[in-house]
Amino acid sequence: MPRKGPVPKRDVLPDPIYNSKIFTKLVNQLMWDGKKSLAEKICYGAFEIVQSKTRREPLEVFEEAMKN
């Protein structure tokens, strides 16, 4: 508990490839023990599989899945 008041929330930086904050949040949720590069490899690999199977932009498919 800080003594100088509430701590402000940090804003998530967008992903460098997809330029999306929601993708960064996915990576951060998947991350285990601070291994962010491994979580990014898993997410990028999954997005490549989605793109090859659906022939659509993987970020659009992910955002559509998040809405449902």
PyMOL Python script that loads the backbone (N, CA, C, O; Angstrom):
from pymol import cmd

cmd.read_pdbstr("""\
ATOM      1  N   MET A   1       0.839  -1.164   0.000  1.00  0.00           N
ATOM      2  CA  MET A   1       0.000   0.000   0.000  1.00  0.00           C
ATOM      3  C   MET A   1       0.895   1.241   0.000  1.00  0.00           C
ATOM      4  O   MET A   1       1.602   1.490   0.976  1.00  0.00           O
ATOM      5  N   PRO A   2       0.870   2.018  -1.084  1.00  0.00           N
ATOM      6  CA  PRO A   2       1.720   3.195  -1.138  1.00  0.00           C
ATOM      7  C   PRO A   2       1.198   4.298  -0.219  1.00  0.00           C
ATOM      8  O   PRO A   2      -0.006   4.415   0.010  1.00  0.00           O
ATOM      9  N   ARG A   3       2.106   5.089   0.292  1.00  0.00           N
ATOM     10  CA  ARG A   3       1.728   6.161   1.204  1.00  0.00           C
ATOM     11  C   ARG A   3       1.428   7.464   0.473  1.00  0.00           C
ATOM     12  O   ARG A   3       0.820   8.369   1.044  1.00  0.00           O
ATOM     13  N   LYS A   4       1.842   7.564  -0.762  1.00  0.00           N
ATOM     14  CA  LYS A   4       1.669   8.821  -1.492  1.00  0.00           C
ATOM     15  C   LYS A   4       0.447   8.810  -2.405  1.00  0.00           C
ATOM     16  O   LYS A   4       0.360   9.631  -3.317  1.00  0.00           O
ATOM     17  N   GLY A   5      -0.466   7.928  -2.186  1.00  0.00           N
ATOM     18  CA  GLY A   5      -1.671   7.900  -2.995  1.00  0.00           C
ATOM     19  C   GLY A   5      -1.697   6.700  -3.910  1.00  0.00           C
ATOM     20  O   GLY A   5      -0.790   5.867  -3.889  1.00  0.00           O
ATOM     21  N   PRO A   6      -2.736   6.615  -4.711  1.00  0.00           N
ATOM     22  CA  PRO A   6      -2.867   5.457  -5.596  1.00  0.00           C
ATOM     23  C   PRO A   6      -1.831   5.477  -6.719  1.00  0.00           C
ATOM     24  O   PRO A   6      -1.443   6.536  -7.213  1.00  0.00           O
ATOM     25  N   VAL A   7      -1.402   4.303  -7.100  1.00  0.00           N
ATOM     26  CA  VAL A   7      -0.423   4.166  -8.174  1.00  0.00           C
ATOM     27  C   VAL A   7      -1.176   4.178  -9.503  1.00  0.00           C
ATOM     28  O   VAL A   7      -2.146   3.437  -9.663  1.00  0.00           O
ATOM     29  N   PRO A   8      -0.745   5.009 -10.465  1.00  0.00           N
ATOM     30  CA  PRO A   8      -1.460   5.045 -11.750  1.00  0.00           C
ATOM     31  C   PRO A   8      -1.229   3.774 -12.556  1.00  0.00           C
ATOM     32  O   PRO A   8      -0.163   3.161 -12.486  1.00  0.00           O
ATOM     33  N   LYS A   9      -2.249   3.386 -13.327  1.00  0.00           N
ATOM     34  CA  LYS A   9      -2.151   2.204 -14.180  1.00  0.00           C
ATOM     35  C   LYS A   9      -1.193   2.486 -15.326  1.00  0.00           C
ATOM     36  O   LYS A   9      -1.188   3.582 -15.887  1.00  0.00           O
ATOM     37  N   ARG A  10      -0.378   1.486 -15.672  1.00  0.00           N
ATOM     38  CA  ARG A  10       0.523   1.610 -16.810  1.00  0.00           C
ATOM     39  C   ARG A  10      -0.216   1.213 -18.076  1.00  0.00           C
ATOM     40  O   ARG A  10      -0.987   0.254 -18.081  1.00  0.00           O
ATOM     41  N   ASP A  11       0.022   1.952 -19.143  1.00  0.00           N
ATOM     42  CA  ASP A  11      -0.599   1.634 -20.420  1.00  0.00           C
ATOM     43  C   ASP A  11       0.254   0.597 -21.134  1.00  0.00           C
ATOM     44  O   ASP A  11       1.482   0.660 -21.092  1.00  0.00           O
ATOM     45  N   VAL A  12      -0.395  -0.353 -21.786  1.00  0.00           N
ATOM     46  CA  VAL A  12       0.300  -1.425 -22.492  1.00  0.00           C
ATOM     47  C   VAL A  12       0.763  -0.898 -23.843  1.00  0.00           C
ATOM     48  O   VAL A  12      -0.008  -0.260 -24.561  1.00  0.00           O
ATOM     49  N   LEU A  13       2.024  -1.163 -24.192  1.00  0.00           N
ATOM     50  CA  LEU A  13       2.540  -0.746 -25.488  1.00  0.00           C
ATOM     51  C   LEU A  13       2.054  -1.702 -26.567  1.00  0.00           C
ATOM     52  O   LEU A  13       1.955  -2.904 -26.324  1.00  0.00           O
ATOM     53  N   PRO A  14       1.748  -1.187 -27.760  1.00  0.00           N
ATOM     54  CA  PRO A  14       1.282  -2.078 -28.832  1.00  0.00           C
ATOM     55  C   PRO A  14       2.393  -2.986 -29.339  1.00  0.00           C
ATOM     56  O   PRO A  14       3.578  -2.676 -29.215  1.00  0.00           O
ATOM     57  N   ASP A  15       1.989  -4.098 -29.906  1.00  0.00           N
ATOM     58  CA  ASP A  15       2.910  -5.084 -30.458  1.00  0.00           C
ATOM     59  C   ASP A  15       3.626  -4.505 -31.677  1.00  0.00           C
ATOM     60  O   ASP A  15       2.998  -3.793 -32.461  1.00  0.00           O
ATOM     61  N   PRO A  16       4.932  -4.787 -31.865  1.00  0.00           N
ATOM     62  CA  PRO A  16       5.654  -4.207 -33.007  1.00  0.00           C
ATOM     63  C   PRO A  16       5.228  -4.762 -34.365  1.00  0.00           C
ATOM     64  O   PRO A  16       5.347  -4.055 -35.366  1.00  0.00           O
ATOM     65  N   ILE A  17       4.740  -5.988 -34.437  1.00  0.00           N
ATOM     66  CA  ILE A  17       4.373  -6.574 -35.730  1.00  0.00           C
ATOM     67  C   ILE A  17       2.923  -6.242 -36.086  1.00  0.00           C
ATOM     68  O   ILE A  17       2.659  -5.729 -37.174  1.00  0.00           O
ATOM     69  N   TYR A  18       1.991  -6.525 -35.191  1.00  0.00           N
ATOM     70  CA  TYR A  18       0.576  -6.300 -35.473  1.00  0.00           C
ATOM     71  C   TYR A  18       0.098  -4.928 -35.015  1.00  0.00           C
ATOM     72  O   TYR A  18      -1.014  -4.524 -35.355  1.00  0.00           O
ATOM     73  N   ASN A  19       0.900  -4.215 -34.261  1.00  0.00           N
ATOM     74  CA  ASN A  19       0.578  -2.876 -33.751  1.00  0.00           C
ATOM     75  C   ASN A  19      -0.763  -2.894 -33.013  1.00  0.00           C
ATOM     76  O   ASN A  19      -1.630  -2.049 -33.234  1.00  0.00           O
ATOM     77  N   SER A  20      -0.903  -3.879 -32.134  1.00  0.00           N
ATOM     78  CA  SER A  20      -2.160  -4.073 -31.428  1.00  0.00           C
ATOM     79  C   SER A  20      -1.902  -4.231 -29.931  1.00  0.00           C
ATOM     80  O   SER A  20      -1.023  -4.982 -29.509  1.00  0.00           O
ATOM     81  N   LYS A  21      -2.687  -3.509 -29.146  1.00  0.00           N
ATOM     82  CA  LYS A  21      -2.570  -3.638 -27.696  1.00  0.00           C
ATOM     83  C   LYS A  21      -3.208  -4.932 -27.202  1.00  0.00           C
ATOM     84  O   LYS A  21      -2.765  -5.505 -26.207  1.00  0.00           O
ATOM     85  N   ILE A  22      -4.246  -5.391 -27.895  1.00  0.00           N
ATOM     86  CA  ILE A  22      -4.915  -6.622 -27.462  1.00  0.00           C
ATOM     87  C   ILE A  22      -3.997  -7.829 -27.649  1.00  0.00           C
ATOM     88  O   ILE A  22      -4.056  -8.779 -26.867  1.00  0.00           O
ATOM     89  N   PHE A  23      -3.150  -7.800 -28.680  1.00  0.00           N
ATOM     90  CA  PHE A  23      -2.187  -8.881 -28.876  1.00  0.00           C
ATOM     91  C   PHE A  23      -1.152  -8.871 -27.754  1.00  0.00           C
ATOM     92  O   PHE A  23      -0.759  -9.929 -27.262  1.00  0.00           O
ATOM     93  N   THR A  24      -0.710  -7.683 -27.348  1.00  0.00           N
ATOM     94  CA  THR A  24       0.243  -7.580 -26.245  1.00  0.00           C
ATOM     95  C   THR A  24      -0.370  -8.097 -24.951  1.00  0.00           C
ATOM     96  O   THR A  24       0.312  -8.741 -24.153  1.00  0.00           O
ATOM     97  N   LYS A  25      -1.648  -7.821 -24.741  1.00  0.00           N
ATOM     98  CA  LYS A  25      -2.316  -8.333 -23.543  1.00  0.00           C
ATOM     99  C   LYS A  25      -2.402  -9.858 -23.572  1.00  0.00           C
ATOM    100  O   LYS A  25      -2.271 -10.510 -22.536  1.00  0.00           O
ATOM    101  N   LEU A  26      -2.622 -10.428 -24.767  1.00  0.00           N
ATOM    102  CA  LEU A  26      -2.635 -11.883 -24.907  1.00  0.00           C
ATOM    103  C   LEU A  26      -1.273 -12.463 -24.544  1.00  0.00           C
ATOM    104  O   LEU A  26      -1.191 -13.454 -23.819  1.00  0.00           O
ATOM    105  N   VAL A  27      -0.211 -11.848 -25.043  1.00  0.00           N
ATOM    106  CA  VAL A  27       1.146 -12.322 -24.748  1.00  0.00           C
ATOM    107  C   VAL A  27       1.415 -12.231 -23.249  1.00  0.00           C
ATOM    108  O   VAL A  27       1.987 -13.150 -22.663  1.00  0.00           O
ATOM    109  N   ASN A  28       1.008 -11.131 -22.633  1.00  0.00           N
ATOM    110  CA  ASN A  28       1.253 -10.956 -21.203  1.00  0.00           C
ATOM    111  C   ASN A  28       0.471 -11.971 -20.366  1.00  0.00           C
ATOM    112  O   ASN A  28       0.961 -12.419 -19.330  1.00  0.00           O
ATOM    113  N   GLN A  29      -0.726 -12.334 -20.797  1.00  0.00           N
ATOM    114  CA  GLN A  29      -1.498 -13.339 -20.073  1.00  0.00           C
ATOM    115  C   GLN A  29      -0.897 -14.732 -20.234  1.00  0.00           C
ATOM    116  O   GLN A  29      -0.969 -15.560 -19.326  1.00  0.00           O
ATOM    117  N   LEU A  30      -0.307 -14.976 -21.396  1.00  0.00           N
ATOM    118  CA  LEU A  30       0.286 -16.280 -21.677  1.00  0.00           C
ATOM    119  C   LEU A  30       1.661 -16.435 -21.021  1.00  0.00           C
ATOM    120  O   LEU A  30       2.122 -17.553 -20.789  1.00  0.00           O
ATOM    121  N   MET A  31       2.304 -15.315 -20.726  1.00  0.00           N
ATOM    122  CA  MET A  31       3.667 -15.323 -20.191  1.00  0.00           C
ATOM    123  C   MET A  31       3.726 -16.026 -18.835  1.00  0.00           C
ATOM    124  O   MET A  31       2.856 -15.842 -17.984  1.00  0.00           O
ATOM    125  N   TRP A  32       4.766 -16.830 -18.655  1.00  0.00           N
ATOM    126  CA  TRP A  32       4.968 -17.577 -17.429  1.00  0.00           C
ATOM    127  C   TRP A  32       6.386 -17.331 -16.930  1.00  0.00           C
ATOM    128  O   TRP A  32       7.342 -17.492 -17.689  1.00  0.00           O
ATOM    129  N   ASP A  33       6.534 -16.951 -15.687  1.00  0.00           N
ATOM    130  CA  ASP A  33       7.829 -16.690 -15.058  1.00  0.00           C
ATOM    131  C   ASP A  33       8.642 -15.641 -15.803  1.00  0.00           C
ATOM    132  O   ASP A  33       9.870 -15.719 -15.823  1.00  0.00           O
ATOM    133  N   GLY A  34       7.989 -14.670 -16.411  1.00  0.00           N
ATOM    134  CA  GLY A  34       8.684 -13.577 -17.082  1.00  0.00           C
ATOM    135  C   GLY A  34       9.265 -13.921 -18.435  1.00  0.00           C
ATOM    136  O   GLY A  34      10.044 -13.140 -18.981  1.00  0.00           O
ATOM    137  N   LYS A  35       8.916 -15.055 -18.986  1.00  0.00           N
ATOM    138  CA  LYS A  35       9.474 -15.483 -20.279  1.00  0.00           C
ATOM    139  C   LYS A  35       8.598 -14.943 -21.414  1.00  0.00           C
ATOM    140  O   LYS A  35       7.800 -15.667 -22.010  1.00  0.00           O
ATOM    141  N   LYS A  36       8.773 -13.659 -21.689  1.00  0.00           N
ATOM    142  CA  LYS A  36       7.933 -12.991 -22.676  1.00  0.00           C
ATOM    143  C   LYS A  36       8.280 -13.410 -24.095  1.00  0.00           C
ATOM    144  O   LYS A  36       7.389 -13.533 -24.935  1.00  0.00           O
ATOM    145  N   SER A  37       9.563 -13.633 -24.377  1.00  0.00           N
ATOM    146  CA  SER A  37       9.950 -14.011 -25.742  1.00  0.00           C
ATOM    147  C   SER A  37       9.361 -15.372 -26.118  1.00  0.00           C
ATOM    148  O   SER A  37       8.974 -15.578 -27.268  1.00  0.00           O
ATOM    149  N   LEU A  38       9.291 -16.290 -25.175  1.00  0.00           N
ATOM    150  CA  LEU A  38       8.682 -17.594 -25.439  1.00  0.00           C
ATOM    151  C   LEU A  38       7.179 -17.446 -25.683  1.00  0.00           C
ATOM    152  O   LEU A  38       6.625 -18.087 -26.576  1.00  0.00           O
ATOM    153  N   ALA A  39       6.526 -16.604 -24.890  1.00  0.00           N
ATOM    154  CA  ALA A  39       5.094 -16.367 -25.079  1.00  0.00           C
ATOM    155  C   ALA A  39       4.827 -15.722 -26.438  1.00  0.00           C
ATOM    156  O   ALA A  39       3.830 -16.039 -27.087  1.00  0.00           O
ATOM    157  N   GLU A  40       5.712 -14.819 -26.872  1.00  0.00           N
ATOM    158  CA  GLU A  40       5.554 -14.193 -28.189  1.00  0.00           C
ATOM    159  C   GLU A  40       5.725 -15.219 -29.301  1.00  0.00           C
ATOM    160  O   GLU A  40       4.980 -15.192 -30.280  1.00  0.00           O
ATOM    161  N   LYS A  41       6.697 -16.128 -29.167  1.00  0.00           N
ATOM    162  CA  LYS A  41       6.898 -17.165 -30.182  1.00  0.00           C
ATOM    163  C   LYS A  41       5.658 -18.045 -30.304  1.00  0.00           C
ATOM    164  O   LYS A  41       5.251 -18.404 -31.409  1.00  0.00           O
ATOM    165  N   ILE A  42       5.062 -18.389 -29.168  1.00  0.00           N
ATOM    166  CA  ILE A  42       3.861 -19.220 -29.179  1.00  0.00           C
ATOM    167  C   ILE A  42       2.711 -18.482 -29.867  1.00  0.00           C
ATOM    168  O   ILE A  42       2.005 -19.065 -30.690  1.00  0.00           O
ATOM    169  N   CYS A  43       2.522 -17.210 -29.535  1.00  0.00           N
ATOM    170  CA  CYS A  43       1.425 -16.437 -30.129  1.00  0.00           C
ATOM    171  C   CYS A  43       1.631 -16.220 -31.618  1.00  0.00           C
ATOM    172  O   CYS A  43       0.691 -16.356 -32.401  1.00  0.00           O
ATOM    173  N   TYR A  44       2.860 -15.881 -32.018  1.00  0.00           N
ATOM    174  CA  TYR A  44       3.130 -15.675 -33.444  1.00  0.00           C
ATOM    175  C   TYR A  44       2.937 -16.981 -34.219  1.00  0.00           C
ATOM    176  O   TYR A  44       2.413 -16.971 -35.333  1.00  0.00           O
ATOM    177  N   GLY A  45       3.355 -18.087 -33.639  1.00  0.00           N
ATOM    178  CA  GLY A  45       3.154 -19.387 -34.279  1.00  0.00           C
ATOM    179  C   GLY A  45       1.677 -19.719 -34.430  1.00  0.00           C
ATOM    180  O   GLY A  45       1.245 -20.222 -35.467  1.00  0.00           O
ATOM    181  N   ALA A  46       0.912 -19.434 -33.387  1.00  0.00           N
ATOM    182  CA  ALA A  46      -0.529 -19.688 -33.449  1.00  0.00           C
ATOM    183  C   ALA A  46      -1.196 -18.798 -34.492  1.00  0.00           C
ATOM    184  O   ALA A  46      -2.103 -19.240 -35.197  1.00  0.00           O
ATOM    185  N   PHE A  47      -0.752 -17.553 -34.594  1.00  0.00           N
ATOM    186  CA  PHE A  47      -1.331 -16.645 -35.585  1.00  0.00           C
ATOM    187  C   PHE A  47      -0.967 -17.079 -37.000  1.00  0.00           C
ATOM    188  O   PHE A  47      -1.768 -16.902 -37.917  1.00  0.00           O
ATOM    189  N   GLU A  48       0.220 -17.641 -37.197  1.00  0.00           N
ATOM    190  CA  GLU A  48       0.594 -18.156 -38.518  1.00  0.00           C
ATOM    191  C   GLU A  48      -0.288 -19.345 -38.901  1.00  0.00           C
ATOM    192  O   GLU A  48      -0.695 -19.472 -40.056  1.00  0.00           O
ATOM    193  N   ILE A  49      -0.582 -20.211 -37.936  1.00  0.00           N
ATOM    194  CA  ILE A  49      -1.460 -21.355 -38.196  1.00  0.00           C
ATOM    195  C   ILE A  49      -2.865 -20.871 -38.553  1.00  0.00           C
ATOM    196  O   ILE A  49      -3.490 -21.400 -39.472  1.00  0.00           O
ATOM    197  N   VAL A  50      -3.359 -19.870 -37.829  1.00  0.00           N
ATOM    198  CA  VAL A  50      -4.683 -19.316 -38.117  1.00  0.00           C
ATOM    199  C   VAL A  50      -4.719 -18.733 -39.524  1.00  0.00           C
ATOM    200  O   VAL A  50      -5.693 -18.920 -40.253  1.00  0.00           O
ATOM    201  N   GLN A  51      -3.660 -18.028 -39.902  1.00  0.00           N
ATOM    202  CA  GLN A  51      -3.627 -17.413 -41.231  1.00  0.00           C
ATOM    203  C   GLN A  51      -3.577 -18.467 -42.332  1.00  0.00           C
ATOM    204  O   GLN A  51      -4.214 -18.303 -43.373  1.00  0.00           O
ATOM    205  N   SER A  52      -2.830 -19.545 -42.116  1.00  0.00           N
ATOM    206  CA  SER A  52      -2.730 -20.579 -43.146  1.00  0.00           C
ATOM    207  C   SER A  52      -4.030 -21.373 -43.287  1.00  0.00           C
ATOM    208  O   SER A  52      -4.364 -21.816 -44.386  1.00  0.00           O
ATOM    209  N   LYS A  53      -4.764 -21.557 -42.190  1.00  0.00           N
ATOM    210  CA  LYS A  53      -5.986 -22.353 -42.255  1.00  0.00           C
ATOM    211  C   LYS A  53      -7.206 -21.546 -42.690  1.00  0.00           C
ATOM    212  O   LYS A  53      -8.082 -22.076 -43.373  1.00  0.00           O
ATOM    213  N   THR A  54      -7.274 -20.274 -42.304  1.00  0.00           N
ATOM    214  CA  THR A  54      -8.472 -19.489 -42.597  1.00  0.00           C
ATOM    215  C   THR A  54      -8.299 -18.543 -43.770  1.00  0.00           C
ATOM    216  O   THR A  54      -9.289 -18.049 -44.310  1.00  0.00           O
ATOM    217  N   ARG A  55      -7.064 -18.279 -44.178  1.00  0.00           N
ATOM    218  CA  ARG A  55      -6.771 -17.332 -45.266  1.00  0.00           C
ATOM    219  C   ARG A  55      -7.288 -15.928 -44.950  1.00  0.00           C
ATOM    220  O   ARG A  55      -7.598 -15.149 -45.851  1.00  0.00           O
ATOM    221  N   ARG A  56      -7.376 -15.621 -43.660  1.00  0.00           N
ATOM    222  CA  ARG A  56      -7.791 -14.291 -43.211  1.00  0.00           C
ATOM    223  C   ARG A  56      -6.701 -13.709 -42.338  1.00  0.00           C
ATOM    224  O   ARG A  56      -5.777 -14.408 -41.923  1.00  0.00           O
ATOM    225  N   GLU A  57      -6.819 -12.429 -42.068  1.00  0.00           N
ATOM    226  CA  GLU A  57      -5.876 -11.762 -41.178  1.00  0.00           C
ATOM    227  C   GLU A  57      -6.066 -12.328 -39.768  1.00  0.00           C
ATOM    228  O   GLU A  57      -7.179 -12.299 -39.242  1.00  0.00           O
ATOM    229  N   PRO A  58      -4.994 -12.844 -39.146  1.00  0.00           N
ATOM    230  CA  PRO A  58      -5.164 -13.504 -37.842  1.00  0.00           C
ATOM    231  C   PRO A  58      -5.631 -12.568 -36.737  1.00  0.00           C
ATOM    232  O   PRO A  58      -6.328 -12.999 -35.818  1.00  0.00           O
ATOM    233  N   LEU A  59      -5.258 -11.298 -36.811  1.00  0.00           N
ATOM    234  CA  LEU A  59      -5.688 -10.365 -35.773  1.00  0.00           C
ATOM    235  C   LEU A  59      -7.199 -10.141 -35.843  1.00  0.00           C
ATOM    236  O   LEU A  59      -7.852  -9.997 -34.809  1.00  0.00           O
ATOM    237  N   GLU A  60      -7.758 -10.110 -37.055  1.00  0.00           N
ATOM    238  CA  GLU A  60      -9.207  -9.971 -37.202  1.00  0.00           C
ATOM    239  C   GLU A  60      -9.927 -11.192 -36.636  1.00  0.00           C
ATOM    240  O   GLU A  60     -10.960 -11.060 -35.979  1.00  0.00           O
ATOM    241  N   VAL A  61      -9.381 -12.376 -36.893  1.00  0.00           N
ATOM    242  CA  VAL A  61      -9.979 -13.609 -36.366  1.00  0.00           C
ATOM    243  C   VAL A  61      -9.927 -13.601 -34.842  1.00  0.00           C
ATOM    244  O   VAL A  61     -10.890 -13.994 -34.184  1.00  0.00           O
ATOM    245  N   PHE A  62      -8.813 -13.159 -34.283  1.00  0.00           N
ATOM    246  CA  PHE A  62      -8.660 -13.111 -32.827  1.00  0.00           C
ATOM    247  C   PHE A  62      -9.639 -12.114 -32.209  1.00  0.00           C
ATOM    248  O   PHE A  62     -10.279 -12.418 -31.202  1.00  0.00           O
ATOM    249  N   GLU A  63      -9.758 -10.925 -32.807  1.00  0.00           N
ATOM    250  CA  GLU A  63     -10.680  -9.926 -32.265  1.00  0.00           C
ATOM    251  C   GLU A  63     -12.130 -10.398 -32.368  1.00  0.00           C
ATOM    252  O   GLU A  63     -12.937 -10.131 -31.478  1.00  0.00           O
ATOM    253  N   GLU A  64     -12.461 -11.100 -33.460  1.00  0.00           N
ATOM    254  CA  GLU A  64     -13.807 -11.650 -33.612  1.00  0.00           C
ATOM    255  C   GLU A  64     -14.073 -12.715 -32.552  1.00  0.00           C
ATOM    256  O   GLU A  64     -15.174 -12.791 -32.005  1.00  0.00           O
ATOM    257  N   ALA A  65     -13.073 -13.531 -32.265  1.00  0.00           N
ATOM    258  CA  ALA A  65     -13.222 -14.557 -31.230  1.00  0.00           C
ATOM    259  C   ALA A  65     -13.365 -13.924 -29.850  1.00  0.00           C
ATOM    260  O   ALA A  65     -14.088 -14.450 -29.003  1.00  0.00           O
ATOM    261  N   MET A  66     -12.694 -12.817 -29.616  1.00  0.00           N
ATOM    262  CA  MET A  66     -12.793 -12.150 -28.318  1.00  0.00           C
ATOM    263  C   MET A  66     -14.174 -11.525 -28.122  1.00  0.00           C
ATOM    264  O   MET A  66     -14.657 -11.429 -26.994  1.00  0.00           O
ATOM    265  N   LYS A  67     -14.808 -11.101 -29.212  1.00  0.00           N
ATOM    266  CA  LYS A  67     -16.145 -10.506 -29.098  1.00  0.00           C
ATOM    267  C   LYS A  67     -17.196 -11.561 -28.781  1.00  0.00           C
ATOM    268  O   LYS A  67     -18.199 -11.252 -28.137  1.00  0.00           O
ATOM    269  N   ASN A  68     -16.988 -12.794 -29.219  1.00  0.00           N
ATOM    270  CA  ASN A  68     -17.969 -13.866 -28.983  1.00  0.00           C
ATOM    271  C   ASN A  68     -17.830 -14.474 -27.646  1.00  0.00           C
ATOM    272  O   ASN A  68     -18.581 -15.387 -27.302  1.00  0.00           O
TER     273      ASN A  68
END
""", "prot")
cmd.dss("prot")
cmd.show_as("cartoon", "prot")
cmd.util.cbc("prot")
cmd.orient("prot")
